[in-house]
Amino acid sequence: MLPRFADIFQQGNRWLNWLEKQPEGSVRPVVIESVTKIMACGTTLMGYTQWCCSSPDCCHTKKVCFRCKSRSCPHCG
């Protein structure tokens, strides 16, 4: 299975380590916002809805995570 695009940023805190090394103000806020959305996309950080089985004999539930809907996101854009 191929890694998610966000996994590349998160592995070993690559994104945070890179961001800390940049001079103050050199990374535009929109870039930080886009990468943050990409990393949270499809996770519970974006929120989710929970689906429950309608059968009274079943207690099966499933969480469906929301997407970021960002144009920069490889899943949403």
N, CA, C and O atoms as a DFTB+ gen file, in Angstrom:
308 C
 N C O
     1  1       0.833      -1.183       0.000
     2  2       0.000       0.000       0.000
     3  2       0.882       1.252       0.000
     4  3       1.847       1.346       0.759
     5  1       0.543       2.189      -0.844
     6  2       1.303       3.430      -0.926
     7  2       0.965       4.332       0.260
     8  3      -0.172       4.345       0.732
     9  1       1.963       5.092       0.742
    10  2       1.681       5.995       1.858
    11  2       0.815       7.167       1.394
    12  3       0.861       7.570       0.231
    13  1       0.028       7.703       2.324
    14  2      -0.722       8.922       2.024
    15  2       0.270      10.068       1.867
    16  3       1.355      10.047       2.448
    17  1      -0.106      11.052       1.090
    18  2       0.737      12.224       0.896
    19  2       1.082      12.849       2.244
    20  3       2.214      13.278       2.465
    21  1       0.100      12.899       3.143
    22  2       0.313      13.488       4.469
    23  2       1.350      12.706       5.270
    24  3       2.070      13.286       6.083
    25  1       1.432      11.397       5.047
    26  2       2.394      10.580       5.787
    27  2       3.825      11.014       5.515
    28  3       4.682      10.909       6.392
    29  1       4.089      11.500       4.314
    30  2       5.428      11.972       3.964
    31  2       5.797      13.171       4.831
    32  3       6.930      13.270       5.303
    33  1       4.853      14.078       5.043
    34  2       5.097      15.243       5.888
    35  2       5.241      14.860       7.354
    36  3       6.057      15.438       8.072
    37  1       4.454      13.889       7.801
    38  2       4.414      13.548       9.219
    39  2       5.539      12.620       9.662
    40  3       5.909      12.620      10.836
    41  1       6.084      11.837       8.753
    42  2       7.106      10.860       9.118
    43  2       8.316      11.572       9.710
    44  3       8.957      12.395       9.056
    45  1       8.609      11.240      10.946
    46  2       9.756      11.846      11.622
    47  2       9.606      13.345      11.830
    48  3      10.601      14.057      11.963
    49  1       8.367      13.829      11.858
    50  2       8.100      15.267      12.022
    51  2       8.803      16.117      10.970
    52  3       9.264      17.220      11.264
    53  1       8.886      15.605       9.745
    54  2       9.597      16.322       8.676
    55  2       9.081      17.735       8.470
    56  3       9.863      18.680       8.360
    57  1       7.755      17.879       8.417
    58  2       7.185      19.199       8.165
    59  2       7.550      20.171       9.274
    60  3       7.994      21.285       8.995
    61  1       7.371      19.767      10.532
    62  2       7.674      20.664      11.649
    63  2       9.163      20.976      11.725
    64  3       9.545      22.114      11.995
    65  1      10.002      19.977      11.490
    66  2      11.445      20.211      11.511
    67  2      11.858      21.193      10.419
    68  3      12.668      22.090      10.654
    69  1      11.297      21.017       9.222
    70  2      11.615      21.919       8.122
    71  2      11.126      23.326       8.423
    72  3      11.840      24.303       8.197
    73  1       9.905      23.424       8.933
    74  2       9.303      24.723       9.216
    75  2      10.094      25.494      10.274
    76  3      10.249      26.710      10.171
    77  1      10.590      24.791      11.283
    78  2      11.377      25.440      12.337
    79  2      12.691      26.012      11.808
    80  3      13.205      26.986      12.359
    81  1      13.239      25.420      10.748
    82  2      14.518      25.869      10.194
    83  2      14.381      27.081       9.275
    84  3      15.379      27.708       8.921
    85  1      13.152      27.410       8.888
    86  2      12.939      28.525       7.969
    87  2      12.969      29.849       8.730
    88  3      12.519      29.927       9.874
    89  1      13.507      30.896       8.081
    90  2      13.496      32.216       8.726
    91  2      12.069      32.684       8.999
    92  3      11.146      32.370       8.248
    93  1      11.905      33.423      10.062
    94  2      10.587      33.933      10.457
    95  2       9.954      34.713       9.302
    96  3      10.568      35.619       8.738
    97  1       8.734      34.351       8.968
    98  2       7.995      35.049       7.919
    99  2       8.322      34.629       6.501
   100  3       7.755      35.177       5.556
   101  1       9.226      33.669       6.324
   102  2       9.603      33.270       4.964
   103  2       8.610      32.290       4.345
   104  3       8.553      32.158       3.123
   105  1       7.842      31.615       5.162
   106  2       6.825      30.682       4.663
   107  2       5.478      31.380       4.788
   108  3       5.060      31.766       5.879
   109  1       4.814      31.531       3.656
   110  2       3.528      32.236       3.656
   111  2       2.504      31.483       4.499
   112  3       2.490      30.252       4.510
   113  1       1.648      32.219       5.204
   114  2       0.614      31.580       6.037
   115  2      -0.288      30.626       5.255
   116  3      -0.727      29.611       5.795
   117  1      -0.565      30.939       3.998
   118  2      -1.433      30.069       3.192
   119  2      -0.774      28.713       2.959
   120  3      -1.474      27.707       2.845
   121  1       0.549      28.662       2.887
   122  2       1.266      27.399       2.718
   123  2       1.141      26.565       3.996
   124  3       0.878      25.363       3.942
   125  1       1.332      27.212       5.129
   126  2       1.210      26.514       6.412
   127  2      -0.211      25.985       6.580
   128  3      -0.407      24.852       7.020
   129  1      -1.196      26.802       6.230
   130  2      -2.592      26.390       6.341
   131  2      -2.896      25.205       5.417
   132  3      -3.594      24.272       5.813
   133  1      -2.377      25.243       4.197
   134  2      -2.635      24.162       3.239
   135  2      -2.029      22.847       3.690
   136  3      -2.681      21.805       3.624
   137  1      -0.794      22.887       4.145
   138  2      -0.134      21.659       4.588
   139  2      -0.809      21.112       5.835
   140  3      -0.953      19.898       5.982
   141  1      -1.221      21.990       6.727
   142  2      -1.931      21.558       7.931
   143  2      -3.235      20.860       7.569
   144  3      -3.576      19.833       8.156
   145  1      -3.961      21.413       6.609
   146  2      -5.206      20.783       6.154
   147  2      -4.941      19.429       5.512
   148  3      -5.665      18.467       5.768
   149  1      -3.908      19.350       4.682
   150  2      -3.571      18.089       4.012
   151  2      -3.253      17.018       5.047
   152  3      -3.688      15.874       4.911
   153  1      -2.496      17.381       6.078
   154  2      -2.117      16.397       7.090
   155  2      -3.310      15.931       7.917
   156  3      -3.319      14.801       8.403
   157  1      -4.312      16.788       8.082
   158  2      -5.486      16.422       8.879
   159  2      -6.600      15.798       8.043
   160  3      -7.540      15.231       8.600
   161  1      -6.511      15.892       6.738
   162  2      -7.572      15.424       5.851
   163  2      -7.859      13.931       6.049
   164  3      -6.950      13.101       6.062
   165  1      -9.123      13.621       6.201
   166  2      -9.532      12.227       6.347
   167  2      -9.230      11.622       7.706
   168  3      -9.283      10.403       7.870
   169  1      -8.914      12.464       8.682
   170  2      -8.665      11.981      10.044
   171  2      -9.734      12.563      10.966
   172  3     -10.505      13.437      10.568
   173  1      -9.768      12.079      12.174
   174  2     -10.746      12.583      13.133
   175  2     -10.488      14.046      13.509
   176  3     -11.366      14.699      14.073
   177  1      -9.301      14.563      13.206
   178  2      -9.014      15.977      13.470
   179  2      -9.922      16.903      12.667
   180  3     -10.202      18.025      13.089
   181  1     -10.381      16.431      11.512
   182  2     -11.284      17.223      10.674
   183  2     -12.740      17.029      11.086
   184  3     -13.633      17.685      10.550
   185  1     -12.975      16.143      12.019
   186  2     -14.335      15.818      12.436
   187  2     -14.803      14.564      11.715
   188  3     -14.167      14.096      10.771
   189  1     -15.901      14.042      12.167
   190  2     -16.416      12.814      11.564
   191  2     -17.894      12.657      11.876
   192  3     -18.443      13.320      12.756
   193  1     -18.512      11.772      11.138
   194  2     -19.877      11.367      11.439
   195  2     -19.831       9.885      11.774
   196  3     -19.002       9.143      11.246
   197  1     -20.707       9.472      12.637
   198  2     -20.708       8.075      13.062
   199  2     -21.981       7.401      12.578
   200  3     -23.087       7.882      12.825
   201  1     -21.813       6.300      11.895
   202  2     -22.936       5.528      11.375
   203  2     -23.123       4.295      12.239
   204  3     -22.157       3.617      12.588
   205  1     -24.360       4.010      12.578
   206  2     -24.688       2.853      13.402
   207  2     -25.612       1.929      12.622
   208  3     -26.439       2.375      11.828
   209  1     -25.459       0.671      12.858
   210  2     -26.321      -0.327      12.232
   211  2     -27.750      -0.134      12.729
   212  3     -27.971       0.109      13.916
   213  1     -28.712      -0.241      11.828
   214  2     -30.111      -0.019      12.213
   215  2     -30.767      -1.252      12.829
   216  3     -31.888      -1.178      13.334
   217  1     -30.073      -2.374      12.786
   218  2     -30.617      -3.587      13.372
   219  2     -30.479      -3.540      14.893
   220  3     -29.403      -3.215      15.397
   221  1     -31.524      -3.851      15.624
   222  2     -31.427      -3.831      17.089
   223  2     -30.498      -4.921      17.641
   224  3     -30.043      -4.826      18.781
   225  1     -30.220      -5.945      16.846
   226  2     -29.341      -7.024      17.293
   227  2     -27.859      -6.734      17.026
   228  3     -26.989      -7.502      17.436
   229  1     -27.584      -5.643      16.350
   230  2     -26.204      -5.334      15.956
   231  2     -25.765      -4.023      16.605
   232  3     -26.521      -3.053      16.645
   233  1     -24.549      -4.010      17.105
   234  2     -24.031      -2.780      17.698
   235  2     -22.864      -2.228      16.864
   236  3     -22.031      -1.478      17.373
   237  1     -22.814      -2.603      15.592
   238  2     -21.744      -2.179      14.701
   239  2     -21.847      -0.683      14.404
   240  3     -22.914      -0.188      14.043
   241  1     -20.735       0.030      14.559
   242  2     -20.682       1.449      14.221
   243  2     -19.468       1.701      13.348
   244  3     -18.501       0.940      13.380
   245  1     -19.520       2.766      12.572
   246  2     -18.402       3.129      11.712
   247  2     -18.259       4.647      11.708
   248  3     -19.236       5.376      11.533
   249  1     -17.021       5.113      11.906
   250  2     -16.736       6.542      11.830
   251  2     -16.309       6.864      10.398
   252  3     -15.467       6.176       9.820
   253  1     -16.892       7.901       9.844
   254  2     -16.516       8.377       8.519
   255  2     -15.952       9.781       8.700
   256  3     -16.672      10.718       9.045
   257  1     -14.650       9.906       8.461
   258  2     -13.959      11.178       8.695
   259  2     -14.217      12.156       7.555
   260  3     -14.362      11.755       6.400
   261  1     -14.272      13.436       7.891
   262  2     -14.478      14.487       6.906
   263  2     -13.174      14.795       6.186
   264  3     -12.087      14.535       6.703
   265  1     -13.296      15.344       5.003
   266  2     -12.150      15.761       4.196
   267  2     -11.946      17.267       4.324
   268  3     -12.843      17.980       4.774
   269  1     -10.782      17.750       3.935
   270  2     -10.452      19.163       4.096
   271  2     -11.026      20.056       2.998
   272  3     -11.214      21.253       3.215
   273  1     -11.302      19.498       1.836
   274  2     -11.858      20.232       0.695
   275  2     -10.931      21.340       0.207
   276  3     -11.392      22.346      -0.332
   277  1      -9.643      21.161       0.391
   278  2      -8.656      22.141      -0.052
   279  2      -8.236      21.842      -1.493
   280  3      -8.106      20.680      -1.877
   281  1      -8.028      22.876      -2.272
   282  2      -7.565      22.680      -3.659
   283  2      -6.164      22.095      -3.698
   284  3      -5.784      21.474      -4.691
   285  1      -5.393      22.282      -2.639
   286  2      -4.016      21.783      -2.585
   287  2      -3.933      20.311      -2.222
   288  3      -2.894      19.679      -2.418
   289  1      -5.006      19.765      -1.699
   290  2      -5.007      18.386      -1.214
   291  2      -5.086      17.392      -2.379
   292  3      -5.918      17.552      -3.272
   293  1      -4.223      16.369      -2.375
   294  2      -4.266      15.374      -3.453
   295  2      -5.555      14.551      -3.451
   296  3      -5.915      13.984      -4.484
   297  1      -6.250      14.472      -2.334
   298  2      -7.509      13.729      -2.270
   299  2      -8.700      14.603      -2.650
   300  3      -9.645      14.130      -3.281
   301  1      -8.654      15.852      -2.273
   302  2      -9.828      16.728      -2.416
   303  2      -9.762      17.671      -3.613
   304  3     -10.788      18.022      -4.196
   305  1      -8.552      18.076      -3.969
   306  2      -8.401      19.100      -5.011
   307  2      -8.532      18.539      -6.334
   308  3      -8.432      19.263      -7.324
